[in-house]
């Protein structure tokens, strides 16, 4: 009974913004959630899902429908892209990094695969939970969506800049 009461009061302290759990501390460092206050972060924590993966285990496969985004709690993740003959590593991500965020907006096929490197613990933030957040708390959902759009815009600008490097500098053969 004492353990139940202790758990109950601990949850109340977190809900009312008095105490930060380890997950809330992680969420607060993720740019999508960095503008949220402690009460809002606790609401996000309530809809995240903890997952553990072993070395080499796939979190998701390229071309499968996206379900949500992931935040690395511990361990690391390799993002792999399939070419005609093999998979190539396009990025390695570490604790505090997040990936798969486009899946919060649509269920289009994944553009890459994600594979755990060593024992890896992640937090899943899934599209149905995100959409439910909009119904329950439109203001909070809008804050998260605004941050998400800012991050996607920044990444798109960086990708456009990278793609445009070398264009017009004479590096392409002239016909």
N, C-alpha and C positions, 0 to 999 in steps of 0.2 A: 504494500500500500504506500509506503514511504517513497519508493521508486516512482510510482505512478504520480504522486503529488509533485515530486521533484521535476519530472518530465513536463507535467502540466504547467507549472510555474515558469519553467525554462522557456516553453513555447510562448507563454503569455508575454514574457520579457522581450522575446524576439519580435512578436507580432506588434507590440506597442513601441518598438524602436529603442529599447533599453539595452539590448544585448546583441552582439554580432556573432552569428555562427561562422564556421569556417567557409561554408558555401557562400554566404553573403559577402565575406571578405574577398573571395575570388570574383564573384559577380561585380563587385564595386570597382574592380580593376579592368574590367572588360569595357572598351569604349562605348558599346551599345547601351550599357547600363550605368556608365560613369556619372551621369547627371541625376541619377535617382537618389532620393533620400532613403534612410534606413527602413522606414515602413514600406516603401515601394520595393526596395530590394528584397525584403522578406516576402512580399507577394510574389515576386519572380521566383524566389527560392522554392516556394510551394508548388510551382509548376515545372520545375526542372527535374530531370531524371538522372540518377547516378548510374554509370555503366563502367565495367572493368573489362579490359581486353588483354589477352596474352600476346607475346611477341609474334608478329606475322599475321595476326587475326585482322580481318577486314571490318572496318566500321561501316563502310558502304562501298558499293561497286559502281564504277563508271557506267553511265547510261541507265541506271535504275532510277525510278522516281525519287525526287528529294522529299524527305520527311521533316527535316529541321536542321538546326545548326548545332554545333558542338563546341564546347569550351574545354581545353585541356587542363585537367586538375593536376595530374602528375604523369610522368613519362613523356613520350613524344609520338608524333604522327608523321608519316610520309604521305604526301599526295603524289599519286602516280597517274600518268596519262598514257593510254595505249596508242602505239604507232602501228604501222603495218606489221612489224616483226616482233615487237617487244613492248614492255612498259618502261617508261622513263620517269625518273623522279623529277618533279617540278618544284617541290618545296618540302622542307622539313619544319614542323611546328613544335613548339615547346609549351610548358606550363604557362597559362595566362593567354595563350593564343586562341583564336576561335576560327572556325571554318564552316563552310556549308550554309552561310547565312542567306543566300539567295533563295533557298528552299522555304524560308519563312514567307516569301512573297508568292511563289508559285511551285507547282509540283513537276516542273520540267525535269528531264533526265539529268543526272549528275554529269558534270563535265570532266570529272576525274574520280579515281578511287582513293580511299583513305585507309591506311594500314598502320596498325600499332607497331611501335618500335620498343621492344621490351614490354614489361608489364605497364599498362597505361590505364589511367582512370580519367574519365571524361564526364562532363555534365551535358545532357541533351536538353535542348529547348526546342520543342516540336511545334510545327505549324498549327495543329488543332488546338493546342494549349494557348498559343499566341492569339489565334482568332477568338478563342473563348475569353481571353483577357480583354479584348475589345468590347465584348458584350457586357462583362462585369464591371470594367473600369476603363471607359473610353479615353479618359484623360491620360492614364498611365500607358495604355496601348499606343496612344498617339505620340507620347514622349519617346517610347521605344522605337516606334516606326520612324520618327524624325531622325533619331540618331542613326538608325540602320540606313536610311536613305543618304545621310551625310557620308557614311563610311563607304557605301557602294559607289557614290559619286567620286569620292577621293580615289578609290581603287580603279575606277574606270578612267579617270584622268591619267593616272600613273600608267595604266596599260596602253592608253592612246599615245602617251609620250614615248614609251618604250617602243611601240610599234612604228612610230614615225621617225625614230632615230635612224639615220642612214639614208632616209629618203631625201633626194635632192642634193646629196653631197658628192655626187659623181661615183658612188660605189656600185651603182647598177650599170650593167653594160648598155650602151646605147645602140639602137638598131638603125 
